[in-house]
Amino acid sequence: MRKTVAVRDLAVSKKAGRPRKSANFTAILMLAPFLLAYLLFFIFPTLRAVQLSLTDSTLTETGPFVGLANYVQLLGDADFWAALRNTGFFALLTVIPTTLVGLVMALAVHRLVRAKNFVQALFFLPFVLPVSVVTLLWQWILNSSFGIVHALTGSTTSWFGELATAMPTVAVVTIWWTVGFNMLLFIAGLQNISKETYEAASLDGAQGIQVFRYITWPLLWPITTLVLTLQLISSLKIFTQMYLLTGGGPFNSTRVMLQYMYDTAFQNLSGGYASTIAVAFFLIILLVSLVQAALLSRRR
């Protein structure tokens, strides 16, 4: 009798295990295209860049192995450090302002009763514009001869061509272009805060700034962390709008890391050294992201 029960239990366990194996196989099958694309378009290029960074390769030919010589050269490269400073300065000008402006816009839109969706779409609209359209629009607005700013104020300032204004102006353009996305993230966070929470705070006598300080802001902190992280990474990877608006000038004052990498690869035709810049910059972004994550998690 015991043998019969044992055989039945074994049969049942085998049948129960089949769906699990089938589910695992199905999951692997569904993930396979993504994993393959990840290997082909991220892992392989990254490993290839590391390999090239150890060589004296041109853009078209693989050169001899030089070890860490490119990295030693990078440490003494004044252009590299200047591009890194410019990138950091741009991040400083955009990360916090874009986050704060997005939060203020979200709070304002969230309070609306009428035309809420219309206003939300209106604020988000710039984000869906191609970067080429954004740059052409702002070059026209700020043109020193026939732009809107010139017509309204009479100013003949070359906003993208002067040392004092080039980087801040690109930062303003970037904030205008991208802040709508941050606004949507904050609105999503605000919608997840229940009305009962605000009602309870109101019954306790909390009003205005107190509600924001003790209810809204703490509950929005996970979204704020996400926005800060995405904004920082995006700012460090700045290239297209900077290249189209200023070309890195005047006097390389707006040449950022990705443009320096681009110039090294496609103008100087130094593929090995450009790969060294890419690897070093990747490590810098990784380090900054880890430090930021540690600081933000400690705040939480």
C-alpha positions in Angstrom: 0.0 0.0 0.0 2.8 2.4 0.9 4.6 1.6 -2.4 1.4 2.5 -4.3 1.0 5.8 -2.4 4.7 6.6 -3.0 4.3 5.9 -6.8 1.2 8.1 -6.9 3.0 11.0 -5.1 6.0 10.7 -7.5 3.7 10.8 -10.5 1.9 13.8 -9.2 5.1 15.6 -8.4 6.4 15.0 -12.0 3.1 16.3 -13.5 3.4 19.4 -11.2 6.9 20.0 -12.4 6.1 20.0 -16.1 4.1 23.3 -16.1 6.9 25.0 -14.2 9.5 23.8 -16.7 7.2 24.8 -19.5 6.7 28.3 -18.0 10.5 28.7 -17.5 11.1 27.8 -21.1 8.4 30.2 -22.3 10.0 33.0 -20.2 13.4 32.3 -21.6 12.0 32.2 -25.1 10.3 35.6 -24.7 13.5 37.1 -23.2 15.8 35.7 -25.9 15.3 38.5 -28.5 15.9 41.2 -25.8 19.0 39.4 -24.5 20.3 38.9 -28.0 19.8 42.6 -28.8 21.5 43.6 -25.5 24.5 41.4 -26.3 24.8 42.7 -29.8 24.2 46.4 -29.2 25.6 46.9 -25.7 27.8 44.2 -24.3 29.8 43.5 -27.5 30.3 47.3 -28.4 31.4 47.9 -24.8 33.9 45.1 -24.9 35.1 46.2 -28.3 35.6 49.8 -27.1 37.6 48.6 -24.1 39.8 46.5 -26.5 40.3 49.5 -28.9 41.2 51.8 -26.0 44.3 49.7 -25.5 45.4 50.1 -29.1 46.7 52.9 -31.3 43.9 52.3 -33.9 42.7 54.8 -36.5 39.0 55.1 -37.4 39.4 52.5 -40.2 42.3 50.2 -39.1 43.1 48.4 -35.9 46.5 49.6 -34.7 49.1 48.0 -32.5 48.5 47.2 -28.8 49.8 50.0 -26.6 48.5 48.9 -23.2 47.6 51.7 -20.8 49.4 54.4 -22.8 46.2 56.0 -24.0 44.9 56.3 -20.4 48.2 57.8 -19.3 47.9 60.3 -22.1 44.3 61.1 -21.1 45.4 62.0 -17.5 47.5 64.8 -19.0 45.1 65.9 -21.7 43.9 69.4 -21.0 41.2 69.2 -23.7 39.7 66.2 -21.9 39.6 67.9 -18.5 38.1 71.1 -20.2 35.4 69.0 -21.8 34.7 67.3 -18.5 34.4 70.7 -16.7 32.0 71.9 -19.4 29.9 68.8 -19.1 29.8 69.2 -15.3 28.9 72.8 -15.6 26.0 72.1 -17.9 24.7 69.4 -15.5 24.9 71.9 -12.7 22.8 74.4 -14.8 20.1 71.9 -15.8 19.6 69.0 -13.3 18.2 70.9 -10.3 16.4 73.6 -12.2 14.7 71.1 -14.5 13.6 69.0 -11.5 12.2 72.0 -9.6 10.5 73.5 -12.6 8.9 70.2 -13.4 7.7 69.8 -9.9 6.2 73.3 -9.8 4.5 72.7 -13.2 3.1 69.4 -12.0 1.7 70.9 -8.8 0.0 73.7 -10.8 -1.5 71.3 -13.4 -2.6 68.8 -10.8 -4.7 71.5 -9.1 -6.6 72.4 -12.3 -10.2 71.4 -12.6 -10.9 72.6 -16.2 -8.7 72.0 -19.3 -6.4 69.9 -17.2 -5.5 67.5 -20.0 -5.1 70.3 -22.5 -2.6 72.3 -20.3 -0.8 69.1 -19.5 -0.4 68.3 -23.2 0.6 71.8 -24.0 3.5 71.7 -21.5 4.5 68.3 -22.7 4.5 69.2 -26.4 8.1 70.6 -26.6 9.4 67.2 -25.4 8.1 65.4 -28.5 9.8 67.9 -30.9 12.9 66.6 -32.7 16.1 68.3 -31.5 16.7 69.8 -35.0 13.3 71.6 -34.7 14.1 72.8 -31.2 17.4 74.2 -32.2 16.1 76.0 -35.3 13.2 77.5 -33.3 15.5 78.9 -30.6 18.1 80.1 -33.2 15.2 82.1 -34.7 13.9 83.4 -31.4 17.3 84.5 -30.2 18.7 85.8 -33.5 20.5 89.1 -32.9 19.1 90.7 -36.1 15.5 89.5 -36.6 14.7 87.3 -33.6 11.7 87.8 -31.3 14.0 88.8 -28.4 15.7 91.4 -30.6 12.3 92.8 -31.7 11.0 93.0 -28.1 14.1 94.4 -26.4 16.4 95.7 -29.1 19.2 93.4 -27.8 21.9 92.5 -30.3 23.5 89.9 -28.0 24.8 86.8 -29.8 23.3 84.4 -27.2 25.0 81.3 -28.6 28.2 83.1 -29.6 29.5 84.8 -26.5 31.5 83.3 -23.6 29.2 84.6 -20.9 25.9 83.5 -22.5 26.5 80.4 -24.7 26.3 77.7 -22.0 23.5 79.2 -19.9 21.5 79.8 -23.1 21.8 76.2 -24.2 20.8 75.2 -20.6 17.7 77.3 -20.9 16.8 75.7 -24.2 17.3 72.2 -22.8 15.2 73.0 -19.7 12.4 74.3 -22.0 12.7 71.2 -24.2 12.8 68.5 -21.5 10.9 69.8 -18.5 7.6 68.5 -19.7 8.7 64.9 -19.3 9.7 65.6 -15.7 6.3 67.2 -15.2 4.5 64.1 -16.3 6.5 61.9 -13.9 5.6 64.2 -11.0 1.9 64.2 -12.0 1.9 60.4 -12.0 3.4 60.6 -8.5 0.8 63.1 -7.3 -2.0 61.0 -8.6 -0.8 58.1 -6.5 -1.3 60.1 -3.3 -4.7 59.3 -2.0 -7.3 62.1 -1.2 -7.8 60.5 2.2 -4.2 61.3 3.1 -4.8 65.0 2.4 -8.1 64.9 4.2 -6.5 63.4 7.3 -3.8 66.1 7.2 -6.5 68.8 6.9 -8.4 67.5 9.9 -5.1 67.7 11.8 -4.8 71.4 11.0 -2.2 71.1 8.2 -2.5 73.8 5.5 -0.6 75.1 2.5 3.2 74.7 2.9 2.8 72.2 5.8 0.8 69.8 3.6 3.5 70.0 0.9 6.4 69.6 3.4 5.0 66.8 5.5 2.7 64.9 3.0 3.4 65.7 -0.7 7.2 66.0 -0.6 8.0 62.8 1.3 5.6 60.8 -0.7 7.0 62.2 -4.0 10.6 61.5 -3.0 10.8 58.2 -5.0 9.7 60.0 -8.1 12.1 62.9 -7.3 14.9 60.3 -7.1 14.0 58.9 -10.5 13.8 62.4 -12.1 17.1 63.5 -10.6 18.8 60.3 -11.8 17.4 60.4 -15.3 18.2 64.1 -15.6 21.7 63.7 -14.4 22.5 61.0 -16.9 20.8 62.9 -19.7 22.8 66.1 -18.9 26.1 64.2 -18.8 25.3 62.7 -22.2 24.6 66.2 -23.7 25.7 66.4 -27.3 23.2 67.1 -30.1 21.7 70.4 -29.1 25.0 71.7 -27.9 26.6 70.8 -31.2 23.8 72.3 -33.3 23.5 75.5 -31.3 27.2 76.4 -30.6 29.4 73.8 -32.3 31.4 73.7 -29.1 32.3 77.4 -29.2 33.1 80.0 -28.6 36.7 79.0 -28.0 35.6 75.4 -27.0 33.8 76.8 -24.0 30.8 74.6 -24.7 32.6 71.6 -26.1 31.3 68.7 -23.9 32.6 65.2 -23.5 30.6 63.5 -26.3 31.7 66.2 -28.7 35.3 65.9 -27.8 34.9 62.1 -28.3 33.3 62.8 -31.7 36.0 65.2 -32.8 38.7 62.8 -31.7 37.2 59.9 -33.7 35.9 61.6 -36.8 38.1 64.7 -37.2 41.4 63.4 -35.8 40.6 59.8 -37.0 42.0 58.4 -33.7 39.6 55.5 -33.0 41.8 54.1 -30.2 42.1 57.3 -28.2 38.4 58.1 -28.8 37.6 54.7 -27.3 39.7 55.5 -24.3 37.7 58.7 -23.8 34.5 56.7 -24.1 35.6 54.1 -21.5 36.8 56.8 -19.1 33.6 58.8 -19.5 31.5 55.6 -19.0 33.3 54.9 -15.7 32.9 58.6 -14.6 29.1 58.4 -15.3 28.9 55.1 -13.4 30.7 56.5 -10.4 28.6 59.7 -10.3 25.4 57.6 -10.6 26.5 55.3 -7.7 27.4 58.3 -5.5 24.1 60.0 -6.3 22.1 56.8 -5.7 23.8 56.4 -2.3 23.1 60.0 -1.3 19.5 59.8 -2.4 18.8 56.5 -0.7 20.3 57.9 2.5 17.8 60.8 2.2 15.0 58.4 1.8 
